[in-house]
């Protein structure tokens, strides 16, 4: 057991009674009596004199200055016959119209020319006219979308070829069956580059088959001009 080094001191508490406060000092009261004042009563106060206001001035009448107006001119009434006599109208010469040559409204030649140009467009499939006439309008609209998808599939199947300043074009003829089978691919017009022509034919053979074309009841011969593209 540890012992403290110093023993605790003894604490002593002493109790004291509280201090009594000293009594407050009593101050003497001061008494004040106001002096009497002789003020008059209300009856003794005279009424105040109110001065009379001057009369309001009378308004002056407005002065009107007479203005002399010019008399209106007398207009002379003239009838149409007298006016023609005094103001003769010169006759104007109407130019003669030259007869125009009648335009030829026959547009069949222009339509045939446009069809021929369309057949020569690259990446555009052409059908024989006899096959086109056998399709309904609905099938022709569906074929337009179908041919666009077929051309895209053929282009994706062709092997990449070095692109030159003038893109190469190869005209190809092929057969398309009702089930979408592609056959009989051969070059109609060469691009001038035999390697590119061979790649185009191999692209068709690689694709080999596409989805069935709408409206096809038999195998049709198609022509497509493949234009080289940058891929």
C-alpha positions as CSV (number, residue, x, y, z in Angstrom):
1,X,0.0,0.0,0.0
2,X,1.3,3.4,-1.0
3,X,1.7,6.1,1.6
4,X,1.3,9.7,0.8
5,X,4.5,11.8,1.0
6,X,2.7,14.5,2.9
7,X,-0.2,14.1,5.3
8,X,-3.3,16.1,4.5
9,X,-3.8,19.3,6.4
10,X,-6.7,19.8,8.7
11,X,-9.5,22.1,7.3
12,X,-11.3,24.3,9.8
13,X,-14.7,26.0,8.8
14,X,-16.0,29.0,10.9
15,X,-19.6,30.2,10.7
16,X,-20.4,33.9,10.8
17,X,-23.8,35.7,11.1
18,X,-24.8,37.8,8.1
19,X,-24.0,41.5,8.2
20,X,-27.0,43.8,8.9
21,X,-27.5,46.6,6.3
22,X,-27.3,50.2,7.6
23,X,-30.7,52.0,7.6
24,X,-31.3,54.3,4.7
25,X,-30.9,58.0,5.3
26,X,-34.3,59.8,5.5
27,X,-34.4,63.0,3.3
28,X,-36.7,65.8,4.2
29,X,-39.7,66.4,1.9
30,X,-39.8,69.7,0.0
31,X,-43.2,71.4,-0.2
32,X,-44.0,73.8,-3.2
33,X,-46.9,76.1,-3.4
34,X,-47.5,77.8,-6.8
35,X,-48.3,81.5,-6.6
36,X,-51.8,82.7,-7.5
37,X,-52.2,84.1,-11.0
38,X,-55.0,86.4,-12.0
39,X,-56.2,84.9,-15.3
40,X,-59.3,86.2,-17.1
41,X,-62.3,84.0,-17.6
42,X,-63.6,82.9,-21.0
43,X,-66.4,85.4,-20.9
44,X,-63.9,88.2,-20.4
45,X,-61.9,87.3,-23.4
46,X,-63.1,89.4,-26.5
47,X,-63.7,87.7,-29.9
48,X,-60.9,88.0,-32.4
49,X,-61.4,90.4,-35.3
50,X,-61.4,88.6,-38.7
51,X,-60.3,90.9,-41.6
52,X,-62.5,91.0,-44.7
53,X,-61.2,89.4,-47.8
54,X,-60.9,91.5,-51.0
55,X,-63.5,90.6,-53.7
56,X,-62.5,88.2,-56.5
57,X,-61.6,90.0,-59.8
58,X,-64.1,89.6,-62.6
59,X,-62.9,87.4,-65.6
60,X,-62.0,89.4,-68.6
61,X,-64.0,88.5,-71.8
62,X,-61.9,86.8,-74.5
63,X,-61.1,89.0,-77.4
64,X,-61.9,87.5,-80.8
65,X,-60.0,88.7,-83.8
66,X,-61.9,88.4,-87.0
67,X,-60.1,86.5,-89.8
68,X,-60.9,87.3,-93.4
69,X,-61.1,84.0,-95.4
70,X,-60.5,83.9,-99.2
71,X,-63.7,83.2,-101.1
72,X,-63.8,79.7,-102.6
73,X,-63.1,79.5,-106.3
74,X,-66.0,78.8,-108.5
75,X,-65.4,75.5,-110.3
76,X,-66.5,75.4,-113.9
77,X,-68.4,72.3,-114.9
78,X,-67.3,70.8,-118.2
79,X,-69.0,67.8,-119.8
80,X,-67.1,65.0,-121.5
81,X,-67.8,66.1,-125.1
82,X,-66.4,69.6,-124.4
83,X,-63.4,68.0,-122.7
84,X,-62.6,65.9,-125.7
85,X,-62.7,68.9,-128.0
86,X,-60.2,70.8,-125.9
87,X,-58.1,67.8,-125.0
88,X,-58.0,65.4,-128.0
89,X,-56.6,61.9,-127.3
90,X,-54.0,60.7,-129.8
91,X,-54.6,57.2,-131.0
92,X,-51.9,54.7,-130.0
93,X,-50.7,52.1,-132.4
94,X,-51.0,48.5,-131.2
95,X,-48.1,46.3,-132.3
96,X,-49.1,43.4,-134.3
97,X,-48.4,40.0,-132.7
98,X,-46.3,37.6,-134.8
99,X,-47.7,34.1,-135.0
100,X,-45.8,31.8,-132.7
101,X,-44.7,28.5,-133.8
102,X,-46.6,25.7,-132.3
103,X,-44.6,23.7,-129.8
104,X,-44.4,20.0,-130.1
105,X,-45.9,18.5,-127.0
106,X,-44.9,15.0,-127.8
107,X,-42.4,14.0,-125.1
108,X,-42.0,10.3,-126.0
109,X,-38.6,10.9,-127.5
110,X,-37.4,12.8,-124.4
111,X,-38.8,10.1,-122.1
112,X,-36.9,7.4,-124.2
113,X,-33.7,9.4,-124.0
114,X,-34.0,9.8,-120.2
115,X,-34.7,6.0,-119.9
116,X,-31.6,5.3,-121.9
117,X,-29.5,7.6,-119.7
118,X,-30.9,6.0,-116.6
119,X,-29.9,2.6,-117.9
120,X,-26.3,3.9,-118.2
121,X,-26.1,5.2,-114.6
122,X,-23.5,3.4,-112.4
123,X,-24.7,1.1,-109.6
124,X,-28.2,1.1,-111.2
125,X,-29.8,-2.3,-112.1
126,X,-31.8,-2.3,-115.4
127,X,-34.4,-4.8,-116.5
128,X,-35.7,-5.6,-120.0
129,X,-38.7,-3.5,-120.9
130,X,-40.8,-6.6,-121.4
131,X,-40.1,-7.6,-117.8
132,X,-40.9,-4.1,-116.5
133,X,-44.3,-4.1,-118.2
134,X,-45.1,-7.4,-116.6
135,X,-44.8,-6.0,-113.1
136,X,-47.5,-4.1,-111.3
137,X,-46.9,-0.6,-110.0
138,X,-46.7,-1.9,-106.4
139,X,-44.1,-4.5,-107.4
140,X,-42.1,-1.9,-109.3
141,X,-41.9,0.3,-106.2
142,X,-40.9,-2.6,-104.1
143,X,-38.2,-3.6,-106.7
144,X,-36.6,-0.2,-106.5
145,X,-35.9,-0.7,-102.8
146,X,-34.9,-4.3,-103.4
147,X,-32.4,-3.4,-106.1
148,X,-30.8,-0.7,-103.9
149,X,-30.2,-3.4,-101.2
150,X,-28.9,-5.9,-103.8
151,X,-26.4,-3.4,-105.2
152,X,-25.2,-2.6,-101.7
153,X,-24.7,-6.3,-101.0
154,X,-22.8,-6.7,-104.3
155,X,-20.5,-3.8,-103.6
156,X,-19.8,-5.1,-100.1
157,X,-18.8,-8.5,-101.6
158,X,-16.3,-7.1,-104.1
159,X,-12.7,-7.2,-102.9
160,X,-11.0,-3.8,-102.4
161,X,-9.1,-2.5,-105.4
162,X,-6.6,0.4,-105.5
163,X,-8.6,3.6,-106.3
164,X,-7.3,5.7,-109.1
165,X,-7.9,9.3,-110.1
166,X,-10.9,8.1,-112.3
167,X,-12.9,5.4,-110.6
168,X,-13.2,2.2,-112.7
169,X,-16.6,1.0,-114.1
170,X,-17.5,-2.5,-115.1
171,X,-20.7,-3.4,-116.9
172,X,-22.0,-6.8,-115.8
173,X,-24.9,-9.0,-116.9
174,X,-26.3,-11.7,-114.5
175,X,-29.4,-13.7,-113.9
176,X,-31.6,-13.4,-110.9
177,X,-34.1,-16.2,-110.0
178,X,-37.4,-16.0,-108.0
179,X,-35.6,-17.5,-105.0
180,X,-32.8,-14.9,-105.1
181,X,-30.2,-17.2,-106.7
182,X,-27.6,-15.2,-108.8
183,X,-26.0,-17.0,-111.7
184,X,-24.5,-16.5,-115.2
185,X,-22.3,-13.5,-114.3
186,X,-20.2,-12.2,-117.2
187,X,-18.6,-8.8,-118.2
188,X,-20.4,-6.9,-120.9
189,X,-18.1,-3.8,-120.9
190,X,-14.6,-3.9,-119.3
191,X,-13.3,-1.2,-117.0
192,X,-9.9,-1.5,-118.7
193,X,-8.4,-3.2,-115.7
194,X,-8.8,-7.0,-116.0
195,X,-8.0,-7.5,-112.3
196,X,-10.8,-5.2,-111.2
197,X,-13.2,-6.9,-113.7
198,X,-12.3,-10.3,-112.2
199,X,-12.9,-9.0,-108.6
200,X,-16.4,-7.8,-109.7
201,X,-17.3,-11.2,-111.1
202,X,-15.9,-12.9,-108.0
203,X,-18.0,-10.6,-105.8
204,X,-21.2,-11.7,-107.5
205,X,-20.1,-15.4,-107.2
206,X,-19.2,-14.8,-103.5
207,X,-22.7,-13.4,-102.8
208,X,-24.3,-16.2,-104.9
209,X,-27.8,-15.7,-103.4
210,X,-29.9,-12.8,-102.1
211,X,-33.4,-12.7,-100.7
212,X,-36.3,-13.4,-103.1
213,X,-37.1,-10.5,-105.4
214,X,-40.7,-9.2,-105.2
215,X,-42.9,-10.0,-108.2
216,X,-40.4,-12.4,-109.9
217,X,-42.1,-15.5,-111.3
218,X,-39.2,-16.6,-113.4
219,X,-35.5,-16.0,-113.8
220,X,-34.7,-12.5,-115.3
221,X,-31.6,-11.2,-117.0
222,X,-30.3,-8.0,-115.3
223,X,-27.6,-5.5,-116.2
224,X,-25.6,-3.6,-113.6
225,X,-22.7,-1.1,-114.1
226,X,-20.4,-1.4,-111.0
227,X,-18.6,1.8,-110.2
228,X,-15.5,1.6,-108.0
229,X,-15.9,3.3,-104.7
230,X,-13.6,4.4,-101.9
231,X,-14.1,2.1,-98.9
